[in-house]
Amino acid sequence: MQMMEKLSSKVIFYSGTFGILAVIVAVAQSFGRLSMMVRPLPTALGVLSLGGMALIWRDIRWRVKGENRTVGGLLSQYFAVKVVGWLGKRQRAKLETDTHDIRRAQEETLLKRLQKNANTLYGKQYDFSSIKDCEVFRQRHPVTEYKHYRDLVKRVAAGEESVLIAERPLILAMTSGTSGQSSMLLSTKDTNTEFFLQGVCVCLDAMRQAFPATESLQRTLKLFYMPTLRHSEAGIPIGPNSSTPASSRHLLHLYTTPEPAFRVPSERDALYLHLLFALKDRSLGTIESNFASTVFYAFRALQERWEELLTDIELGRVNPALQLEPDVRAALEKLVAADPGRAAELRAHGEGGFEGIVLRVWPQLNLVLAVDSGSNQIYGEMLRQHYCKGLPFYSPFYAATEGLIGVNLWPEQERRQYLLCPRSMFCEFLPEASLDEEDPQTLLMDQVQEGRNYELLVTNASGLFRYRVGDIIKVVGFHNKCPVVEFQYRRGQMLNVRGEKVSEAVFLGALQRTLPLWPGAKLVDYCCAENGILGESAGGAQPHYQVFLELKGVRDLSEEQRYKLDHCLQEESAVYKSFRFKGSIGPMKVHLVREGAFQELKGQMMSYSNTSPNTFKMHRVIRRKEYADFLFGKTIS
């Protein structure tokens, strides 16, 4: 800091001008039209007087936390915060306006999609150019599922132009495959732009209001792993819909992890490096990841490799056991100076155990930024109860490979609720009672009712029209006239051996009611299988559920204790109870698996679905026999 204070205002002026331009260039390259929106801002900053820049520097000094920060890095981060803050306020105001007239916003969004793709093969088939309102569109276009698009996507992958969309896709995005086999969807520049403007900017504005300390110039531990990409015949990348932070080099100063570490292909080695460089930063501000599951497994690794990490910090080295390319290791070794003082601090913190370790290691940490709803709910709860005790969590988005669906405007609220984004996608809603109808009738955003469950259908910017996403959501209220929803379950993640249809939410509710009846037991992970996929290995003549649990604090349960889960599920689901009473469904079989079994299962599932650690979600109902067989092999009781 003393060195920075000695710099002249002239140097600060030129560095600041470059900083803001660098951020805008990086964002504009990523999000296309954004450069037009922020053009007035750098012009104004470029003509600031030296006195104005001095005021900015005083503001930066007041906000900065941490050591070894460069002038350029601080200035760039400061202006990035300002740019995104300005955009956030602007986008939030637009969103508020749209929530008062959602039919207009939705229809304009739909017609924009149809007009852009009117001259494609698909657009001509359904005569998009003649459609002038949403009612005609719904009459003319059927409700669709992935099989409707499979062959068309293959043609796009082969290089055929103007099939589903008017442009070449940025990537052929693979879904996580939680409801079965992964699907290949198109992802476009518009999809990314909408996610940034309507999602990231709006949520950062909500976060800033709820947690003002996040405006401090602190670094972020961003848990991100380099995805494995392959390419189609036409050279289009195929993989998860995420890009590495290293691709936006101007923004790397925001993170504790240096650029070379983002290029490490091994998840295990990359995680070690994320943790190593984060531990060296006493003033860490935010922990960020797509999902709470990634954060949970990161802190489990922190606990397992604690002594290795402290040794590296003490000696100023990168663990020799990591499998790194020579140039990557050399670049990282230059950034790791011996710090025995920090190692001693951390060792003292570790002696107190790992409950609440995060705030002891990083006392200035503001929050964890990760989705902890849906299948990630249990990981968020475990983190709050153990490693991250006392630390706020913000679950910002409701999104999918198909695009941005909703934003959480209430960061401090315990229940994860999302306001649907009227201009991201055109949405329709299929009542839960109509899920199995051949020609279902849908509702629009202004027609749904509070307290009801619906399956979501979307028309997006990437060639999906009236597409069944497979998510069941509950309308829990309205913000002005726009629905606020909670995620309930995936349609493909139901247990259903006799038509009982037990959803993920219902089963998890039963499991959470059962846990206190097992003294000392804490849930780490779980999944279920219907006995039909197991063949003779299932045992029992009646259809039933096979349940696999990873528990902490318990290695065995009596048969009576295991039956408590079945009993609690009967209390949660009247239909399941009736089938159990009639003997149509047999008692579930509960298996305890050894520590780490689900982490190993995750690796198998990712290799099958071509997804990555950044987008992976654990399957709560497994549909492949080899997954169940794998867990049987890890059973301890």
N, C-alpha and C positions, 0 to 999 in steps of 0.2 A: 504494500500500500504506500509506503514512503516513496518508493521509486515512482509510482503513478502520480503522487502529489507534486512531484518536481517537474512533470511534463508541462510544456507550455500550452496555452490555450490553442495556439495554432495547430499543434500536433493533434490535440483532442478534436478540433474541428474537422480536420481531414480524415481522421480515423472514424469519427462518427458518421460523416457523410458516406464513407465507403461501407461502414457497417450496415446502415439502413438499405443502401443499394444492394448489398450482398444478400440480405434477407429477402428483399423483394424479388431479386433475380431468382433466388432459389425457389421461392414460393411460386413465382410466375411460371418457371420451368415445369413445376409439378402440377400446377392447376390452371394452366392456360389463360382463361379470360381474366383471372384475378389481377393481372398487371394493369388492365384498363381501369379497374376499380380503385386501385391505390395510387394511381399516377399523380394526383395532386399532392399527396403526402410528402414524397421525397423532394418535390420541387420546393415546398415550403421549408423543409428542413435544410435544403441546400443553401438557402439565402439567410439562414440564421446568423445573427451577429455573434462576435466572439463572446459578448456578454451573455447572450442566450445560451451558447454552448457551455459557458461556465456554470450557469444555473443547472443545466442538464447534468454536468459532471458532479455538482453538489448533490443532486437527486440520486445519481448512481452511487456515490459514496455512502449515502444514507441507507440505500437498499442492499448494498453488497454484503455478502457473508461468505466466508471461506478464504482459503489461502491459495497462493500460486495462481492467481487469475491474471491473464494478460489484459492489457488495455483494449486490444481489438476484440477479445472475447467478451469482455464486460459491455463494451459499447454495442456490439452486435446483439447480445442478449437483451440489453435495455431497449433497443429500438424494435427488436422482434416482439417483445412484450407490448410495446406501444402500438405497433401495427396491428397485431392480432387483437389487442384490446379495442382499438378503433373499429376493426371489422366486427368484433363480437357485439359491440353496442349497436352497430348498424344492422346486423343480421337479426339480433334479438328484437329490435323495433319492427323489422319486417315481419318476423314471426308473429309478434303480438297483433299486428294489423290483420294478418291472414287468419288468425284464430277467431276473429269476429265474423268472417264470411268464408267458411271453409268450402262450401259448394263452389263458389267462384274460383278459389285458389286451386281446388282439385281439378275442376274442369279445364282451367287454363294449363295446368300441368299435363293433363292427359292429351289435350290437343297439340301441345308443343311436341310431345313424344311422337304422336301420329304423323304430324306434318313433316318432322325431320326424317322419318322413315317411310314416307308415302311412296317413294320411287324404288324401294327395295322389292325383291321378289315376294317377300311376305306381305309387304304393304300393298302391293298390287292385288295379291290374292284376296285380301279382305277389304280392298278399296278404301284405304285409309284417307285418301284425298277428299272423299265425299262425306266423311263423318264430321259433323259440326257440333255434336254434344255427346255427353256421356251415355245418355239413354240409347242412342242409335248404336254406339260402340258396344254396349252390353247386349243388345239384341243381335248384332251381327257376328260378334266374336264369341266363341265358346270359352268356358272355363277350362284351363289347361293344367297339365302336370308335365314333368320333365320328358316323358316319352314323346310328347308332342313336338319337342324341339331337338331331340337327340340327333337325328339325321341331318337337320339343318346346321347344327353346331359343327358336325363333322365336315360339312361342306365349307364352312368358314375356316376351320382348321386347315383344310387342304388348300386354302388360298382363294377360294371363290369370293368375289366381291358383291356387295349389295344383296346379301341373302336375307339376313334378319335386321341388320343395321346398316346405316349409310356409310359408316367409317370402318376402318380396320381396328379391331379391338386392341387395347394395350396388352392384354394378357387373357389367356384362357384359364379362368379361375376355377380351381377345384374346391368343391364344398368339403366340409369336415366329415361327412358320411355318418353322422350320428343316427340317421334313420335308415341306414342301409349302405349301399355302395355310393361312392362319391359321384357327384354330377359335375360335368364340365360346363361352366357358364361363361358368358362374355363379360368383360369389364372394359369400360370406356373412359375417356377423359371426362365426360359429363358426370359419370358415377363418382369419380375422385373429387371433382370440383364441388359437387353437392355435399359430399361427406365432409369436406373441409369447411365450406362456408356455413352450411346449415347444421352441421354436427360439431366439429372441433371448435369453431369460433364461438358458437352459442354456448357450448358447455364450458369453455374457458371463461366466458363472461359470468356464467352462473357460479363457477368455482371461485373466481376472483371476489365476487360479492359475499359468498359464504365463508371463504378462507382468505382474508386480505393478505395474510403473510405470504401467500404464494406469489405475490408480486416482487418479493425479495429476489435478488439476483443469486439464487442458489442453483446448484446443479441437480440433475435428475438421474437416478438409477433407472435406466430403460432396459428392461429385460426383453431382449429381442434376439432371435437366432436366425442365422442366414438360411433362407429357404433353398431347397434343392429344386432347380428349374430344369425342365427339358423343353424341347421345341417341337412344334407341329411340322408337317411337311412344308408349310409355307413360312416357317421360321418364326411363328408367333410363340412367345413364351407360354409354358403350361406350368401352373403351380398355384400356391396359395396367393390370395389377393392381398399381398403386403409387400412393401419394398423396404430394403435395408436402410437404416439411418445414414449409413456411409454413402448412399447415393445422393444425399443432400449435405455435402461437405461443409457448406457455410453454417449449418446448424449443429455441427458436432460439439461445439463448445458448450452446448446446453447439457451435455451428458457427462457422467463420470467415466464411462467406458471410452477409451480412445479408438480411433478409426480402425487400426489393424485388427483389433479384437472382434469387430463386427464381421470380419471376413473369415473367421474360424468356423469350419463346417461342422465340427463335432459339438452337439448340444452340451455335453458334459464339460468339455474344455472351455467352451465359450461362457458357460455359466460360471465356472471358476474365475475366469477373468473379469466378468461383470462384478462378482463379489469382491475380488481382490482390489480393484480400483475404487469401488464404492467405499470399502472399509478405510481406505486411505484418506477419504474426504470427511472430516469431522462435521462439516456444515451441510451435509446432504439435505435437500429440500423436499424432494418428492420421489416416491417409488412408483414406476409406471409400467404397466403391462396390459396386454389385451384382456387377459382373464386372471381372476384370483387364483386359479389352479397353478398358473405359472409362478406366481409369487409364493404360494405355499411350498411348492417343491424346491424353489430357490432357497428358502430359509431352512428347509430340511437339509439341503446340501450344505448350507452354511454351518449347521450344527455338526454334521458328519465330518466336514473337512476343516473345522475350526483351527486346529493346531497347524495344519499345513499352511493355511492362509496367514496365520500370525508369524510363522517362520519366514515366509516370503517377505512380509512387510518388514520384519526385523532385519533381514539380511539384504533387502533391496534386490530381489531376484524374481524371476517368473519360474514357477514350479518346473523342475526338469522333467517331471513325469508327463507333462502335457504334450500331446502330439501336435506340434506346431510346425508350419513351414519355416525354414531358416530365416527368410526375410521378415516374416511376421514376428518371430521370436526376437530377432535383433532389434526391430522397431520398438517392441514392447519393453525390452530390457533397458533401453535408453530412458524410458519414462518412469522406471521404478527405482527410486532412491531409497537407501536404507533408512528406516525410521523406527529405531528401537523404542523411542518414547511412545509412539502410537501403538506399537505392539504391546507394550506393557499396560497401557490404558485398556486395550481390548481384552487382554488376558485377565485383568482385574474384573472387567464387566462379565466375562464368561464364568468366573468363579461363582457368581450369583445364580447360575442356571440360565436357561434360555427362555423362560417365561418373561415376557416384556423386554427381551433383549434389544429389540429394534430401537426403542426410545432411549435406552442406555447408551447404545453405540452411536446413535445420531440424535442428540437431544434437541436439535433445531428442525427436525423433520416435521413437515406440515401435514401430509396425508399420503395414503395409498390410492392411486388412480387406476382402477381396474374394474371390469365388470364382475360383479359378485351376485348376480341373480340367475335364475334358471338352474342349470346343472352345475353352476359355479357357486351356488349358495353355500354348500357345506364347507368349501374351502375358505370363503370369506368369514364364516362363523369360527372355524378353527383358528384362523389368523388372529381374529379379534380376541379370542379367548387365551391365546398362547403367545406366539412370537410378537404380535403387534398390539398387545394389550394397551389400551388408552389412546390409540392412534385413530384419527378419523379415516373413513373410507368414502370414496366417491365413485359410484358406478355410472359413468356418464352417458353411455349410448345403449340403445337397443338397435342392433344392426345385424346383418347377415351378409353372405357372399352376394346376395341380390342387391344389396345397397343399404343406405341409412333408412331406418324405420322410425325411430323416436329418439328424443333427448330427455334427459333427467334434469329438470329445472330446479329440483329441490335436493341439493347435495346433502344437506344435514338430516334429511328425513330417513328413518330407519327402513321403511318399506320402499322397495325399489319400484318407482312408478315412472312411466315415460310418456311424454306428450308426443303424439304422432306428428310427424313433420308434413304439413299439407303440400309442400312443393318439392319434396324429394321423390315420392312415388304416388301414383294414383292407386288408392286403396279401396278394396271391397271386403265385405265381411260376411262369412258364411256361418249362420247360427249353429251352435254345437249339435243341436238335435238333427241337423240336416247333413251331417258330414258324409253319410253313406248314400245319399240320394244320387241318382244318375244324372239328373238335370237340376242341380241345386239353384235356388234363387238367392241372390246376394243382396246385401244392404250397402249403402254408402255411408261416408263419415258422419253426415248429419242425420242419419237414420238409426244409428245404434243406440242401445239402451244401457243405462248404468246397471251394473250387477250381472250382466249377461256375458257368456263366453262365446267367442267366435273364432273360426279359423280365418287367418289373414290371407287375402289374395292381393297381388301387386301387379301393376304395369310400370315397368322401370325404364331407365335410360339405356338399358343394355339388351334389348330384344326379347323381353319377357312380357307377355300380355295376358292379363287376367290369370295370373300364375298362382297356384296354390303353394304357398311357402311351406306349409306343414306345421306352422306354429299356432297353438291355441292360446289366445289372449283373453283377458277379462277386462271389460270396461269398468274402471273404478271411479270415474268421475269425468268432469269436463273443465278445461281451462278456457274461459269464455265459452265458445261453442265447439271447441276441438276436443276429441276424446283423449283421456288419460288412461293408460292401460298398464296392466301387470302381465308379465309372461307367466303362463300356466304349465304347458308341456308341449312336447313334440308329438304330432299325430303318429309318427312311426315308432315312438318310444313308449307304447302302451303294452302292458301285460294283458294277454287276451287268449286264454286257453279254452274258454267256454262262452265267449261273448260278453264277459264281465267288464272288460275295458277299464283296467286299473291304470290310471295315469301316473306319471313320474311324481307329480305333486302329491297325490294321494298316498303313494307308497312311501315317499320321504316323510310325510306327516306321521305315518304309522311307525316308521323307524325312529323318528325323533321322540315319539311318545314311549317307545320301548327302551331306549338307551338308559334312562334313569332307573329302570328295573333291573339293569345289569350293573351291579356295584363296581365302580372303578373303570367302567368302559367308556372310552371316547372314540367316536367315529373318525376314521381317517379317509376311507373310501368304500364304495360299494357298487355292485351291479347285480342284475337278475337275469335269469334265462328261463324260458318256457321249456318244460321237460321234453317237448317234442323234438327239439333240435339235437338232443343228446343220444337218442336211440336207446339201446339196452343199458347204457351206463347210467341212465337217469334213476332207475329203480322205482318201484311203485307202479301199480297198474293205472291209477287215476291220473288225469292231467293235474299238474301242480307246478309250483314255482321252485326254482333252484336259486338260492340267494347266497352271494359271496360277499363277505365282510372283512375289511381290514380294520381291526380295532386296536387301540392303544390302551394298555393297562389290564387287558384280559387275554388269556391264551386259550381258554376253554370255557364252554357253557354246558350246563346240564340240559337234558332233553326238555325238562320243564321250562327252563329259561328260554330255550330256543323257541318253544311254542308261544311264548308271550308275544313275539313278533306277529305270528299268525293271528293271535287273538286281537291285537291292536289294529291290524289291517281290517279285520271283520268289523271293528267298531268304526273305522274310518269309511268303509265301503259297504253299504247295505246290500248291494248286488253280490259282492264277493261273499258276504256272510250267508246269503240265501243259498248260494251254490255249495258252500261248505256244509251248511246244515243238511242239504239234500244228498250230500255225498258225491255231487257231480265234479267237485274239485277236491283233491286230496290236500293234506297239510303240507305246507312249504318245507323244504329242506334247507337248513341254514349251515353254511360252511365258513369257518374262519380261516383266512389265508395269512401267510407270514408277512412280516414287514417288508415293504418295497414291492410287493407282488403287482400292485396296480401301476406303479411306475414302470415296471417291466412290460406289463400289458399295453401300456400307452405306446411304447416303442413298436410293438407288433402291429397295433392298430394304425399307427401313422404310416408304416411301410406298406400296408395294404391299401390305404385310402389316398396316398400321395399328398397328405396334408403335412403341416409343419407344426413345431411346438408353439408357434405364435397363434395358430388358429385351431388347435386341437381342443375338442371337448369330449370328456369321457362319456362313453355310451352307458346309459343306465339300464337299458335292456339290450343284451347282446344277441345277435341273430346268427352268428357263425359258430359252428361246433368247435372249431379249433381254438377259439377264445375261451370257451367254457372248459375245454380239455386242459388248456394252459393253466387256468385257475385251479382246476382239480389237482394239478401237479404241484401247486403251491399251498395246498390245504394243510393246516396244522391240527385241525380238530373238526 
